[in-house]
Amino acid sequence: MALDQNTDRQDPEFVKELAALARLVTFARQTAQSLDIAFPTYCLDLALGSVFEEIVKSGADVSQVMASKEKADRAELH
């Protein structure tokens, strides 16, 4: 689903898309970290931080998203 530039940032669909993006970036970050490649890991950390900033700006409940992030940070890739 493509979101246009005028998307309402408080629209539940927009927040769902941000959460999906956060999961995708988290997976990529974990993969880069497990491969021990520092610069891509750093870049993905920045990207994930930016996505979380957008989630905060949207007014969504960040506590659940942050709990997911912390859980992902502790998770080990198999």
C-alpha positions as a Markdown table, in Angstrom:
| # | Residue | x | y | z |
|---|---|---|---|---|
| 1 | Met | 0.0 | 0.0 | 0.0 |
| 2 | Ala | 1.4 | 3.4 | -1.0 |
| 3 | Leu | 0.8 | 6.3 | 1.3 |
| 4 | Asp | 0.6 | 9.7 | -0.3 |
| 5 | Gln | 2.3 | 12.8 | 1.0 |
| 6 | Asn | -0.9 | 14.2 | 2.6 |
| 7 | Thr | -1.6 | 11.1 | 4.8 |
| 8 | Asp | -3.2 | 12.0 | 8.1 |
| 9 | Arg | -0.5 | 11.1 | 10.7 |
| 10 | Gln | -3.2 | 10.1 | 13.2 |
| 11 | Asp | -4.9 | 7.7 | 10.8 |
| 12 | Pro | -4.7 | 4.2 | 12.3 |
| 13 | Glu | -3.6 | 2.8 | 8.8 |
| 14 | Phe | -0.7 | 5.2 | 8.8 |
| 15 | Val | 0.4 | 4.0 | 12.3 |
| 16 | Lys | 0.1 | 0.4 | 11.2 |
| 17 | Glu | 2.3 | 1.1 | 8.2 |
| 18 | Leu | 4.9 | 2.7 | 10.5 |
| 19 | Ala | 4.8 | -0.3 | 12.8 |
| 20 | Ala | 5.3 | -2.6 | 9.9 |
| 21 | Leu | 8.3 | -0.5 | 8.7 |
| 22 | Ala | 9.7 | -0.6 | 12.2 |
| 23 | Arg | 9.5 | -4.4 | 12.2 |
| 24 | Leu | 11.2 | -4.6 | 8.8 |
| 25 | Val | 14.0 | -2.3 | 9.8 |
| 26 | Thr | 14.4 | -4.1 | 13.1 |
| 27 | Phe | 14.8 | -7.4 | 11.3 |
| 28 | Ala | 17.4 | -5.9 | 8.9 |
| 29 | Arg | 19.3 | -4.4 | 11.8 |
| 30 | Gln | 19.4 | -7.7 | 13.7 |
| 31 | Thr | 20.6 | -9.4 | 10.5 |
| 32 | Ala | 23.4 | -6.8 | 10.1 |
| 33 | Gln | 24.3 | -7.1 | 13.7 |
| 34 | Ser | 24.5 | -10.9 | 13.5 |
| 35 | Leu | 26.8 | -10.6 | 10.5 |
| 36 | Asp | 29.0 | -8.2 | 12.5 |
| 37 | Ile | 28.8 | -5.4 | 9.9 |
| 38 | Ala | 29.1 | -2.2 | 11.9 |
| 39 | Phe | 28.2 | 0.6 | 9.4 |
| 40 | Pro | 25.0 | -1.0 | 8.1 |
| 41 | Thr | 24.0 | -1.7 | 11.7 |
| 42 | Tyr | 24.6 | 1.9 | 12.5 |
| 43 | Cys | 22.6 | 3.2 | 9.5 |
| 44 | Leu | 19.7 | 0.9 | 10.4 |
| 45 | Asp | 19.8 | 2.1 | 14.0 |
| 46 | Leu | 19.4 | 5.6 | 12.7 |
| 47 | Ala | 16.5 | 4.5 | 10.4 |
| 48 | Leu | 14.8 | 2.7 | 13.3 |
| 49 | Gly | 15.1 | 5.8 | 15.5 |
| 50 | Ser | 13.6 | 7.9 | 12.7 |
| 51 | Val | 10.6 | 5.6 | 12.4 |
| 52 | Phe | 10.1 | 5.7 | 16.1 |
| 53 | Glu | 10.1 | 9.5 | 16.0 |
| 54 | Glu | 7.4 | 9.4 | 13.3 |
| 55 | Ile | 5.4 | 7.0 | 15.5 |
| 56 | Val | 5.7 | 9.5 | 18.4 |
| 57 | Lys | 4.6 | 12.4 | 16.2 |
| 58 | Ser | 1.6 | 10.4 | 15.1 |
| 59 | Gly | 0.4 | 10.3 | 18.7 |
| 60 | Ala | 0.3 | 6.5 | 18.8 |
| 61 | Asp | 0.8 | 4.5 | 22.0 |
| 62 | Val | 4.5 | 4.1 | 21.9 |
| 63 | Ser | 4.8 | 1.9 | 25.0 |
| 64 | Gln | 3.8 | -1.2 | 23.0 |
| 65 | Val | 6.1 | -0.3 | 20.2 |
| 66 | Met | 9.0 | 0.3 | 22.5 |
| 67 | Ala | 8.3 | -3.0 | 24.3 |
| 68 | Ser | 8.5 | -4.8 | 20.9 |
| 69 | Lys | 11.8 | -3.0 | 20.1 |
| 70 | Glu | 13.3 | -4.0 | 23.5 |
| 71 | Lys | 12.2 | -7.6 | 22.9 |
| 72 | Ala | 13.7 | -7.5 | 19.4 |
| 73 | Asp | 16.9 | -6.1 | 20.8 |
| 74 | Arg | 17.2 | -9.0 | 23.2 |
| 75 | Ala | 16.2 | -11.6 | 20.6 |
| 76 | Glu | 18.8 | -13.7 | 19.0 |
| 77 | Leu | 18.6 | -14.5 | 15.3 |
| 78 | His | 18.5 | -18.2 | 14.5 |
